[in-house]
Amino acid sequence: MQGGHHPQLSFAWYLDLLRHIREKYPQINIHGFSPPELQHFAHLFGMPLREVISQFKEAGLGSIPGGGARSWSIACGSGSSPLKCNSDAWLEVMQTAHELGLNSSATMMFGHVETIEDRIEHLQRLRDQQDKSGGLRRFICWTFQPENTVLKVDRRTGVSEYLRMQALARVFLDNIPNIQSSWVTQGPEIGQVALKYGANDFGSVMMEETLLSSAGTTFRLDAGQIESLIRAAGYEPRRRNNWYELLN
């Protein structure tokens, strides 16, 4: 559950949302609010970041997604995403969340204006963070989707480069236990191939997705299709919860 940086919704509105979901669907883990959102809340409400995350957790937040982690050498205020937090602020959210007992995802969007060195620096900082706080449960990388966006690139990042990046991440991030393929951006067939390039997680069914679809990427799969793709790749599909405990 992620959204934008709304300038007017109150702190109480978010707490009420979390409490409502927890009370109505107590069996569901609420995986919500990316690091840029949480930093935005701290700034908007004039509260310490730790207090924001602590109250969100008390209201029902169960874990944090890793959104907002495009190549980290591009600081806050750059032309690529000027209103998003920089790497230090992103990592501060993760450190604080892990200290408060929440786990999280780690991500990397690449293939825009970064260099190869920037990508390696990104992986190194994730590895270092995991050594410090240990709360990163999965890593997902995906390529920049240039359609319908202001930021343009000379050459769209191809499938082979995506697969190499994921395979490298599996070797480099040996302290993050799970690597998730990105069929949402790469398509079902490449998501399937990615299982041969270090991924042990195919992700999940998405209830609603508007960010990537607005950029022109509109892949959709249901649970049966996901399981069929995993079997066709030679593996046994198993359902899990957010903590990677097997459910079947």
BALUMTI-72145 format. One record per residue (C-alpha): residue number from 0; residue in three letters; chain; z, y, x. Coordinates in Angstrom, 2 decimals. Layout:
- lumse:tifi:gutor:Z:Y:X
- NUM:ALA:A:Z:Y:X
...
! end
This chain:
- lumse:tifi:gutor:Z:Y:X
- 0:MET:A:0.00:0.00:0.00
- 1:GLN:A:-1.29:3.10:1.77
- 2:GLY:A:-2.50:6.48:0.64
- 3:GLY:A:-3.17:10.01:1.80
- 4:HIS:A:-0.93:12.86:2.92
- 5:HIS:A:-0.13:14.34:-0.46
- 6:PRO:A:1.24:17.87:-0.11
- 7:GLN:A:3.23:18.02:-3.37
- 8:LEU:A:4.75:14.68:-4.35
- 9:SER:A:8.50:14.70:-3.87
- 10:PHE:A:10.70:12.40:-1.80
- 11:ALA:A:12.27:11.18:-5.04
- 12:TRP:A:8.82:10.25:-6.37
- 13:TYR:A:8.28:7.81:-3.49
- 14:LEU:A:11.77:6.34:-3.83
- 15:ASP:A:11.23:5.85:-7.56
- 16:LEU:A:7.90:4.14:-6.86
- 17:LEU:A:9.50:1.69:-4.44
- 18:ARG:A:12.42:0.96:-6.75
- 19:HIS:A:10.09:0.40:-9.70
- 20:ILE:A:7.95:-2.11:-7.79
- 21:ARG:A:11.00:-3.93:-6.44
- 22:GLU:A:12.64:-4.15:-9.87
- 23:LYS:A:9.47:-5.20:-11.71
- 24:TYR:A:8.16:-7.60:-9.03
- 25:PRO:A:11.15:-8.71:-6.94
- 26:GLN:A:9.18:-11.62:-5.50
- 27:ILE:A:6.65:-9.29:-3.80
- 28:ASN:A:7.16:-7.81:-0.34
- 29:ILE:A:6.20:-4.13:-0.27
- 30:HIS:A:4.03:-3.62:2.82
- 31:GLY:A:3.44:0.10:2.70
- 32:PHE:A:3.07:3.55:4.23
- 33:SER:A:1.28:3.85:7.57
- 34:PRO:A:2.83:5.68:10.55
- 35:PRO:A:0.84:8.89:9.88
- 36:GLU:A:2.13:8.89:6.30
- 37:LEU:A:5.73:8.41:7.40
- 38:GLN:A:5.46:11.18:9.97
- 39:HIS:A:3.94:13.36:7.25
- 40:PHE:A:6.89:12.62:4.97
- 41:ALA:A:9.40:13.52:7.68
- 42:HIS:A:7.64:16.84:8.26
- 43:LEU:A:7.04:17.62:4.57
- 44:PHE:A:10.60:16.86:3.45
- 45:GLY:A:12.31:18.28:6.55
- 46:MET:A:14.09:15.01:7.26
- 47:PRO:A:14.59:12.92:10.40
- 48:LEU:A:12.07:10.08:10.57
- 49:ARG:A:14.87:7.51:10.75
- 50:GLU:A:16.36:8.81:7.50
- 51:VAL:A:13.01:8.63:5.72
- 52:ILE:A:12.39:5.03:6.77
- 53:SER:A:16.00:4.03:6.12
- 54:GLN:A:15.95:5.36:2.55
- 55:PHE:A:12.52:3.81:1.92
- 56:LYS:A:13.88:0.46:3.11
- 57:GLU:A:16.92:0.76:0.86
- 58:ALA:A:14.61:1.53:-2.08
- 59:GLY:A:12.49:-1.56:-1.45
- 60:LEU:A:10.11:-1.11:1.48
- 61:GLY:A:9.77:-4.46:3.26
- 62:SER:A:7.34:-3.86:6.14
- 63:ILE:A:4.93:-1.27:7.54
- 64:PRO:A:1.15:-1.50:8.04
- 65:GLY:A:-0.38:-0.35:11.30
- 66:GLY:A:-2.91:2.13:9.94
- 67:GLY:A:-3.83:5.30:11.77
- 68:ALA:A:-4.25:3.71:15.19
- 69:ARG:A:-7.71:4.76:16.25
- 70:SER:A:-8.21:4.97:20.02
- 71:TRP:A:-5.07:6.63:21.29
- 72:SER:A:-6.44:8.80:24.06
- 73:ILE:A:-7.78:11.05:21.30
- 74:ALA:A:-4.76:13.21:20.61
- 75:CYS:A:-3.66:14.76:17.36
- 76:GLY:A:-5.84:17.78:16.67
- 77:SER:A:-9.07:16.27:17.97
- 78:GLY:A:-12.31:16.33:16.02
- 79:SER:A:-12.07:12.66:15.04
- 80:SER:A:-8.97:12.87:12.83
- 81:PRO:A:-7.15:16.15:13.38
- 82:LEU:A:-4.43:15.65:10.77
- 83:LYS:A:-3.28:12.21:11.89
- 84:CYS:A:-0.36:11.66:14.24
- 85:ASN:A:-0.92:10.92:17.91
- 86:SER:A:0.01:7.75:19.77
- 87:ASP:A:3.56:8.79:20.64
- 88:ALA:A:4.30:9.61:17.00
- 89:TRP:A:2.73:6.33:15.85
- 90:LEU:A:4.85:4.35:18.30
- 91:GLU:A:7.97:6.30:17.31
- 92:VAL:A:7.52:5.06:13.75
- 93:MET:A:7.25:1.47:14.95
- 94:GLN:A:10.26:1.72:17.26
- 95:THR:A:12.37:3.23:14.50
- 96:ALA:A:11.21:0.74:11.86
- 97:HIS:A:11.90:-2.21:14.13
- 98:GLU:A:15.37:-0.89:14.94
- 99:LEU:A:16.03:-0.71:11.20
- 100:GLY:A:14.94:-4.33:10.72
- 101:LEU:A:11.42:-3.83:9.38
- 102:ASN:A:8.46:-5.58:10.96
- 103:SER:A:4.96:-4.16:11.10
- 104:SER:A:1.31:-4.63:11.91
- 105:ALA:A:-0.58:-3.21:14.88
- 106:THR:A:-4.20:-2.09:14.64
- 107:MET:A:-7.05:-0.54:16.58
- 108:MET:A:-10.16:1.06:15.18
- 109:PHE:A:-12.77:1.40:17.93
- 110:GLY:A:-16.42:2.25:18.41
- 111:HIS:A:-16.41:6.01:17.87
- 112:VAL:A:-15.84:8.43:20.78
- 113:GLU:A:-13.45:6.41:22.94
- 114:THR:A:-14.16:4.74:26.28
- 115:ILE:A:-13.54:1.16:27.38
- 116:GLU:A:-10.58:2.48:29.40
- 117:ASP:A:-9.17:4.02:26.23
- 118:ARG:A:-9.29:0.66:24.48
- 119:ILE:A:-7.42:-1.03:27.32
- 120:GLU:A:-4.80:1.74:27.31
- 121:HIS:A:-4.37:1.17:23.58
- 122:LEU:A:-3.73:-2.55:24.08
- 123:GLN:A:-1.34:-1.85:26.95
- 124:ARG:A:0.75:0.54:24.86
- 125:LEU:A:0.95:-2.00:22.04
- 126:ARG:A:2.02:-4.68:24.50
- 127:ASP:A:4.68:-2.40:25.98
- 128:GLN:A:5.96:-1.49:22.51
- 129:GLN:A:6.26:-5.14:21.58
- 130:ASP:A:8.26:-5.80:24.72
- 131:LYS:A:10.64:-3.00:23.69
- 132:SER:A:11.14:-3.65:19.98
- 133:GLY:A:9.56:-7.00:19.14
- 134:GLY:A:8.67:-6.19:15.54
- 135:LEU:A:4.86:-6.36:15.65
- 136:ARG:A:3.83:-9.43:13.66
- 137:ARG:A:0.05:-9.16:13.83
- 138:PHE:A:-2.81:-7.27:15.47
- 139:ILE:A:-6.06:-6.36:13.70
- 140:CYS:A:-8.99:-4.56:15.27
- 141:TRP:A:-12.15:-3.35:13.59
- 142:THR:A:-15.16:-1.22:14.35
- 143:PHE:A:-15.75:2.34:13.20
- 144:GLN:A:-17.80:2.42:9.99
- 145:PRO:A:-20.08:5.49:10.35
- 146:GLU:A:-21.80:5.59:6.97
- 147:ASN:A:-20.81:8.52:4.75
- 148:THR:A:-18.57:10.04:7.42
- 149:VAL:A:-18.67:13.38:9.22
- 150:LEU:A:-18.15:11.78:12.65
- 151:LYS:A:-21.44:10.28:13.86
- 152:VAL:A:-22.13:7.92:16.74
- 153:ASP:A:-25.29:7.32:18.79
- 154:ARG:A:-24.98:3.54:18.51
- 155:ARG:A:-23.05:1.56:15.94
- 156:THR:A:-20.70:-0.97:17.52
- 157:GLY:A:-22.19:-4.43:17.07
- 158:VAL:A:-20.80:-7.80:16.14
- 159:SER:A:-20.73:-9.18:19.69
- 160:GLU:A:-18.68:-6.23:20.88
- 161:TYR:A:-16.23:-6.69:18.02
- 162:LEU:A:-15.79:-10.38:18.82
- 163:ARG:A:-15.31:-9.68:22.54
- 164:MET:A:-12.69:-7.06:21.73
- 165:GLN:A:-10.78:-9.44:19.49
- 166:ALA:A:-10.93:-12.25:22.06
- 167:LEU:A:-9.67:-9.88:24.75
- 168:ALA:A:-6.83:-8.77:22.48
- 169:ARG:A:-5.77:-12.39:21.96
- 170:VAL:A:-5.42:-12.83:25.73
- 171:PHE:A:-3.95:-9.39:26.46
- 172:LEU:A:-1.47:-9.29:23.58
- 173:ASP:A:0.18:-12.61:24.27
- 174:ASN:A:3.49:-11.21:23.00
- 175:ILE:A:2.10:-10.50:19.50
- 176:PRO:A:2.02:-13.86:17.71
- 177:ASN:A:-0.84:-13.39:15.25
- 178:ILE:A:-4.38:-12.02:15.43
- 179:GLN:A:-6.14:-11.24:12.16
- 180:SER:A:-9.91:-11.24:11.75
- 181:SER:A:-11.42:-8.25:9.98
- 182:TRP:A:-13.80:-9.64:7.35
- 183:VAL:A:-13.20:-6.46:5.35
- 184:THR:A:-15.24:-4.45:7.88
- 185:GLN:A:-17.36:-7.14:9.56
- 186:GLY:A:-18.28:-9.24:6.54
- 187:PRO:A:-17.24:-12.78:5.49
- 188:GLU:A:-19.46:-14.66:7.94
- 189:ILE:A:-18.29:-12.69:11.00
- 190:GLY:A:-14.72:-12.93:9.74
- 191:GLN:A:-15.24:-16.69:9.79
- 192:VAL:A:-16.71:-16.67:13.32
- 193:ALA:A:-13.77:-14.55:14.47
- 194:LEU:A:-11.55:-17.59:13.94
- 195:LYS:A:-13.28:-19.01:17.04
- 196:TYR:A:-12.53:-15.81:18.98
- 197:GLY:A:-8.74:-15.81:18.94
- 198:ALA:A:-7.89:-15.13:15.29
- 199:ASN:A:-5.42:-17.42:13.54
- 200:ASP:A:-5.20:-15.29:10.40
- 201:PHE:A:-7.99:-14.53:7.91
- 202:GLY:A:-6.09:-11.80:6.12
- 203:SER:A:-5.74:-11.80:2.36
- 204:VAL:A:-7.19:-10.81:-0.97
- 205:MET:A:-7.15:-7.04:-1.47
- 206:MET:A:-6.18:-5.68:-4.89
- 207:GLU:A:-7.84:-2.32:-4.27
- 208:GLU:A:-9.54:-0.71:-1.27
- 209:THR:A:-11.05:2.78:-1.27
- 210:LEU:A:-11.08:4.00:2.33
- 211:LEU:A:-13.63:1.64:3.88
- 212:SER:A:-15.65:1.39:0.69
- 213:SER:A:-16.06:5.17:0.67
- 214:ALA:A:-17.60:4.82:4.15
- 215:GLY:A:-20.12:2.28:2.84
- 216:THR:A:-18.34:-1.03:3.57
- 217:THR:A:-17.89:-3.04:0.38
- 218:PHE:A:-17.10:-6.67:1.22
- 219:ARG:A:-15.01:-8.52:-1.36
- 220:LEU:A:-13.56:-12.05:-1.35
- 221:ASP:A:-11.25:-13.97:-3.65
- 222:ALA:A:-8.75:-16.61:-2.55
- 223:GLY:A:-11.12:-19.51:-3.16
- 224:GLN:A:-13.87:-17.94:-1.08
- 225:ILE:A:-11.46:-17.26:1.78
- 226:GLU:A:-10.25:-20.85:1.78
- 227:SER:A:-13.83:-22.17:1.73
- 228:LEU:A:-14.78:-20.04:4.74
- 229:ILE:A:-11.76:-21.28:6.69
- 230:ARG:A:-12.56:-24.92:5.90
- 231:ALA:A:-16.22:-24.45:6.82
- 232:ALA:A:-15.09:-23.16:10.23
- 233:GLY:A:-13.21:-26.42:10.80
- 234:TYR:A:-9.68:-25.29:10.00
- 235:GLU:A:-7.13:-26.00:7.29
- 236:PRO:A:-6.31:-22.95:5.15
- 237:ARG:A:-2.59:-22.33:4.57
- 238:ARG:A:-1.01:-19.57:2.55
- 239:ARG:A:1.74:-17.51:4.16
- 240:ASN:A:4.10:-14.67:3.42
- 241:ASN:A:4.40:-11.44:5.40
- 242:TRP:A:6.68:-13.12:7.95
- 243:TYR:A:4.17:-15.95:8.53
- 244:GLU:A:6.30:-18.54:6.82
- 245:LEU:A:3.94:-21.14:5.32
- 246:LEU:A:4.00:-21.37:1.53
- 247:ASN:A:1.86:-24.48:1.08
! end
